[in-house]
Amino acid sequence: MNIILLGPPGAGKGTQAKRMIEKYGIPQISTGDMLRAAVQAGTELGLEAKKYMDAGQLVPDEVVIGLVKERIQQDDCKNGYMLDGFPRNVSQAETLDKMLSELGQKIDHVVCIEVPEDELIKRLTGRRTCKQCGAGYHVVFDPPKQDGVCDKCGGELYQRDDDNEETVKSRLKVYKEQTEPLIAYYEKQGKLRRIDGVGSIDEIFNRIVAVLG
């Protein structure tokens, strides 16, 4: 089963991805992780990607697609895989479809976790991190025992720059602009599975399992 996982920042994709990997026994393929691994390994595509990364530029689609192609032909992908963070736009989705069809493969399901924007803002702006040990908290969903103090080491908790409301809103705007056309693209193919991303982790996971079977 080949799956693409979509959803805005704060939708809980990371949490659900871990559970899906365990249940279905398929690897999660994150383009970010893949790029870092290829650079570290010094592969041809990795060195190519490094040139762009060092210059602070986006890695071109053909390099990313090349990495995805190499990765999905590895043994652990025989029973399927889950793409996370790719494709990010319709042009990447079209290139991916073409590449998969050359390999005699296709995407079976596109799982899209949907959460209202005000809920996403509440989730993302409420995150706090310990300066000393890096432990994570949330002012609403997982507060520390003492306000602003880490339970584990007593360190000071802070809000990351990219978790303030202005930055969060601009991240959601980028997601909307890039990814909404992608949602329509897969809906047209009959592969889109919309998941209500509000509720407990278990409730959301059960909804995913219900559509994937």
Residue, then its C-alpha position, 0 to 999 in steps of 0.5 A: m500500500n503506497i500512501i501520501l500523507l497530507g495535512p497543514p502544520g499542527a495537524g498531527k501528521g507526525t504522531q499519526a505517521k508513527r502509528m501508521i508505520e507500525k500498523y501497516g509495516i511500511p517505512q515513512i519516507s520524509t524528503g527532508d530526512m532523505l536529503r540529509a541522509a544522501v548528503q551525509a552518504g555523499t551520493e551523486l544526488g546527495l552532492e547535487a542537493k548539497k550545492y543548492m542547500d549550501a547556497g540556501q536554495l530549494v533543491p530542484d524537483e528532479v533531484v528530489i524525485g531522483l532520491v524518491k525513486e532510489r529510496i522506493q526501490q529499496d527492499d523495505c519498500k516492497n510492501g509499500y511506503m508512506l511519503d511525507g512532505f512530498p509532493r508539495n505541489v501539483s507539478q511535483a505530483e505529476t512528476l511523481d505519477k510519471m515516475l511511478s508509472e515507469l516503475g509499474q507502481k502507483i499511489d493508492h491512498v492520499v490521507c489528508i488530515e484536516v483541522p480548522e485554522d483557528e484550532l491549528i493556530k491554538r495548537l501551534t502557538g501553545r507549544r513550549t520547549c525547554k531551553q536546557c533539555g529540549a522537552g516539549y510542552h503545550v500550554v493547553f494540551d500538555p502544560p508543565k506542573q509549574d508555569g514556564v518551568c520544565d518538569k524534567c530538569g527545571g529549565e526555562l520554557y520558551q516559545r520557538d520563533d516559528d511558533n508565534e501567531e504571525t509566523v504560524k499564519s504565514r506558514l498556514k498561508v503557504y500550505k494553503e497556496q501550495t497544497e490545496p491544488l494538490i488536494a483537488y488533483y488527488e480528489k479528481q483521481g479518486k485517491l483522496r481520503r479526508i480525515d477529521g483531525v480534531g479529537s483524541i490521537d486514538e480517534i483520529f487514528n481509528r478514522i484513518v484505519a477505517v478508510l485504509g482498511 
